[in-house]
């Protein structure tokens, strides 16, 4: 089953709308200004409904009808639940008006609506022909109402918050940012009794439902790379959710789109890595020629990193091999083209930048500063081990080079 909003050719569904409201010109009063939703399955339209704004932070369910052969199968309740969740981000209360038919009143009360007020003689004043339901002539319009925050499914809210938090953590978000995002999303959908415990590679979240039962989710997030573009998009979505401009279903769809965001094109990453290498080499005191060479080596190192990701190589192999490649290239250039004019450390200090886990190291310091000692320590150890891997690659290559050449004054 799927529910879609219809924005064009709304009158195509007039036959179904007339099941609930038998006078066409009455439907015309709200159809154009209202939002029409259609529940369908395998190409068959099962249920339709129309919702209009009512002012004062409220909306009104003007029409809901299920095709005769699909009635009493739960499709109407499914639609009511969907629109209540859909409008919970925009309105506080939903009203619905109906006749004094016990069957219809019971349906809405089962959906969580309660009595609101009565508009006397509505059906006799606005309809040309008498309307009967279950043998009773409809005279007064009985209005019911429902606070939309009561429709929120705690489990779906927790799942949404956990999805957003895991995407942030996976792509380099700090612990405090992950927890604040989860709290903002839960608070927006009136899930206030929530506890969060976040580690560098996992999230534990528990929320209490109205019945008093706790709903708990645990998500393991392996340590991986960084994609700050995804972090920024999740932050923007979190603000949109907090402002009430995005509902639960739309938020899930947007998170799926964000998570599938591709990284920057390979050539852009290679050029950026080379530029960073050359720039840092210059900032660290390298000569212009050494900075240019660092730019070229940095590009090559980034090509290796991208290739290693495609091959799913371990972090140990990537960084040790990267250190070997970088040092070998620098030593080759020094030995054959720059003896006496270039310095080996001047080229290596810049070319090392594509391998350095700068964001992970800074996040580790930030986590420790925020008293997230366990997560900060794990991230710090992970970053320091990368430094060790690089040092092994560089040191072993220099040892081999010096033994082959007979020593080199640096």
Secondary structure, 3 states (H helix, E strand, C coil): CEEEEECCCHHHHHHHHHHHCCCHHHHHHHHCCCEEEEEEECCEEEEEEEEEECCCCEEEEEEEEECHHHCCCCHHHHHHHHHHHHHCCCCCEEEEEECCCHHHHHHHHHCCCEEEEEECCHHHHHCCCCCEECCEECCCEEEEEEEHHHHCCHHHHHHHHHHHHHHHHHCCCCHHHHHHHHHHHHHHCCCCCEEEEEECCEEEEEEECCCCCEEEEEEECCCCCCCHHHHHHHHHHHHHHHCCCCCHHHHHHHHHHHHCCCCCCHHHHHHHHHHHHHHHHHHCCCCHHHHHHHHHHHHHHHHHHHHHHHCCCCHHHHHHHHHHHHHHHHHHHHHHHCCCCCCHHHHHHHHHHHHCCHHHHHHHHHHHHCCCHHHHHHHHHHHHHHHHHHHHHHHHHHHHHHHHHCCCCC
